[in-house]
Amino acid sequence: MGLHAAAVCSLLLCGLASVRAVLAPSFRIVQTNDSFQLFLQEDLLARLCLGLSTALPGPSSSTTARETRRHSWEPAPPQYRETDGNFIINDTTTERLALTQFEVTQLDVATAITLWAPDRADSRVTLRFSKSTDTVDVGGGAERPDLYNRLWLRLHAQGDETVFGGGEQYTFFNLRGRNYPIWTREQGILRDPTNPLTWIISLDGGAGGSYDTTYWPQASFLSSRGYYFDSSAGELGALNFSAADHHEFYTQGVGALSVRLAVGAGPLELVQWTNTGRQLLPDWASDGVVLGVQGGTDVMLQRYEQAKTAGIRVAGLWIQDWAGRQDTTFGQRLFWNWRWNETLYPRLDEAIKSLDKEDVKVLAYINPHLNVEGDIYLNNTGKGYFLTDTAGDDYVLDFGGFRAATVDLLNEAAGTWYQQLIQTNLLGLGMAGWMADFGEYVPADAVSSGAAALSSPAALHNVYPSLWGRTNRRAVIAAGRENDTLFFVRAGNGEQAQHAAMSWSGDQNTDWTTTDGVATTLVSALSLAVTGCGLNHFDIGGYTTQQPFFWRSEELLLRSAEYALFTPVMRTHEGSRPASNVQWYSSARTLAFFAHVSRAFAALAPYTRAALAEYGRDHTPLQRPTFLHYPDELVPYRAETAYQYLYGRDLLVAPVYRSGVTCRQLRLPADRWVHLWSGRVWSGPALVTVDAPLGQPPVFYRAASQWAPLFEEIGNMTLMMPQTERQPGLAATSGPDQEGMIA
């Protein structure tokens, strides 16, 4: 390889005038002696200013994107180290150039601007500005990507500007002031570098994570200045909002830059524009709670009878261990051989049919990896269905106590084979849905037979999640089950929302931290809503458990459940160590609580389904930031609104996300609001503090809502909390299903 330097150009977005809808108005580029300006509908949108500094930044504090000075003759491709889905990336820059020379050329359907550095003719970068149906598109790239493999695009920023999106973020909703790598990976455990335990966990491959680690990174964002930036780049990159005077989009896809810019009448129109999802949830998903159970057919049915006796409205039973278990050095794990294990689950086919008659669905689990000791892999290796290493052998990864190969979903034949496996082994068995897990583990050096469609081999890593979602969607459509099947994903990118029925927030800790606890699911849902995925839910009570540091308390479980009432799907998970966690079946108190919230959730179904229909029609996310309907809440952005949201148009929800709290402060936007539980009317805009006893999280509805009678009915559903601590019958720690179990 030759010199790997970096090209820099700067796009400054100036004052934007509002337009009536998201559209691509007529635009023109005006050239001056030292800059050129982009106008939309005669309003100045952008000015490209040249002559940036060539100084190289010092080392970055990010573990995923470092820039250091190297000799110019040393090639510097990124170096990736992967451990259990966690990546440490050494991304160095040999030279960073300012593109201070330019020329403007008017083409038939676009305006081209070519930029280069003085005395470096081989540094030419051409940007083509064109009008599409609803955007201004910026395409093009470097003429010599073999020499220049990094490109920075800068956008002007204002001091009070706020930005949101960036894919699925967990710690901060407003991205301003921070750098976000575009690289899908495990979200991390604890995600707090100031915590010594995070540092210890991170010694092995960076598993501790940080504020910027996520399953679903995306190079797109909404600016409070009235525009939306979106790039479909699959390469390693970053959105950097740490500078006071500019935002910076960084990509290694320098040969094929693809950016869209949209303006709109307000944030709602821009978010509707970027959301590509549709109404994909079956009606049964809002009829009650989906209970996560495991341990075999008898245990599954016993848990169901226990729930039914307690008065819990059950919509489904989710059995992640349907394909069996295996013993590993890390404890019991699922056996990744995606077919019905008739030993652990005898008569499962009959049980599914019997439960279906009671309007209770059964859901399963699957991922795009296969245990190399399973018969599905052994019968299909050698057919070109799996990603390979550079030697041409199946790329086998250690997944923590066992080894598995990854299906090459960029290969159409392999994708069709896996699609048919889902049709036969899950849908054919009668499964009504499943967790479509993983998607973020593909190594940067994995080889696909379809790699010719990629800008580079490493781009497969960020592209793979949507390939996984597409495979699941094709299976559902081919089986004619699109209207009654629910599958949900955690890894994603800009295309994933077109395929997945919905997402879930991943593997939160069973704790109260704002870095990796239940609070992060709020930020997750809102950032995804702004990014383009409007349907999200979470594991009630969290997943990752590690005594004596964190485990699920009764308070955490019940507070999570009352919050989940106001999400599209209520689903429980026993967690990574079920015996350490309080479960919905642990006591008469927890059973009674779940009976209450599940009945309220079912009562809310007409409103939820109406919001789903709106999502399908207008692409308005179900959980949405308040500023979508109240733009005055956008600037200045208020930090407390990261932990509250609108559920549909008419419900304002502010979950209790701290332990020991019995009241909460929230912000009411400019409207008249009715407190769901007391009926008291409040007027916004205002900061208010309300009581929040267990079972009554802070929830308000718009006084003018057509759904007011339904909300009054739900508000009158009171919770009687029995004092008995243990429910007779199945003990909380009995049976093999209580052993540690992770996917």
Number of C-alpha atoms within 10 A of each C-alpha: 10 12 17 23 22 23 26 25 22 23 22 20 22 19 13 17 16 15 14 10 16 25 20 20 19 12 19 19 20 11 14 8 5 12 16 19 19 21 18 18 13 12 15 18 21 21 21 18 18 19 16 13 12 13 10 14 12 10 12 12 10 15 17 22 21 17 18 15 14 13 11 14 11 13 17 20 16 16 13 15 14 18 18 17 22 24 25 17 18 18 18 21 26 21 21 21 24 22 25 18 16 17 13 17 12 13 11 7 10 18 18 20 18 19 24 23 19 12 8 10 11 14 23 19 26 22 21 21 24 21 18 12 10 17 18 21 21 21 18 19 21 26 18 14 21 14 17 28 21 25 27 24 17 21 21 19 22 15 10 12 16 21 23 23 28 29 29 32 31 30 25 19 26 21 22 21 13 14 22 26 24 30 28 29 26 27 29 27 24 26 30 20 16 10 11 10 15 20 18 13 17 19 10 13 16 26 27 24 27 25 20 25 29 31 29 27 29 33 27 27 24 23 21 21 23 18 22 27 19 20 19 16 26 25 23 23 24 23 24 19 21 15 15 14 13 19 26 23 23 24 26 25 23 26 22 17 20 18 19 20 18 22 31 23 16 22 26 23 19 24 28 23 21 24 24 22 26 25 19 21 22 19 16 21 24 26 25 27 29 24 27 23 22 24 20 22 22 16 17 22 15 13 20 20 13 18 20 14 11 19 17 23 23 27 26 26 26 26 23 23 27 28 22 21 20 13 13 12 9 12 14 16 21 21 21 27 23 27 20 19 17 15 12 18 22 14 13 21 16 12 17 20 17 13 16 16 9 10 13 24 24 23 26 23 23 25 19 24 24 23 23 19 14 15 13 16 22 12 9 12 14 11 9 18 26 30 27 21 15 12 8 12 14 22 21 20 19 12 16 13 13 19 16 21 22 24 26 28 28 23 19 14 14 20 23 16 17 21 21 21 17 23 22 15 15 23 21 14 18 20 22 25 24 23 20 21 22 23 28 26 26 26 21 19 18 22 23 24 17 15 16 10 12 15 17 14 18 21 21 26 22 30 26 25 29 23 23 30 27 21 23 26 20 19 23 23 13 12 14 11 17 17 13 15 24 22 25 22 29 27 31 30 28 28 20 27 25 18 23 27 27 26 24 21 28 23 22 29 27 27 27 20 19 21 23 27 27 32 23 24 27 27 27 27 31 31 29 30 28 32 30 30 34 32 29 26 23 28 25 28 34 30 27 23 24 15 10 7 9 16 25 26 16 18 16 24 24 23 23 23 24 25 24 24 21 26 21 25 25 29 24 25 22 28 29 23 20 22 19 22 27 23 25 27 21 19 23 19 21 25 24 21 25 26 24 22 27 27 22 23 25 20 19 21 19 15 19 22 19 13 23 26 18 18 23 18 13 17 26 32 33 28 30 25 28 24 20 22 18 16 15 14 19 21 13 11 17 11 10 12 19 22 21 24 24 24 23 22 20 20 23 29 22 24 25 27 23 18 13 9 12 14 14 18 15 20 19 21 20 15 15 16 24 22 21 25 22 13 16 10 14 17 15 13 15 13 11 13 12 14 15 19 14 17 21 21 23 24 25 26 25 22 18 12 14 10 16 16 10 14 24 17 14 17 18 13 16 13 14 11 15 13 9 10 11 16 17 10 11 16 13 20 16 10 11 12 19 20 17 18 24 19 17
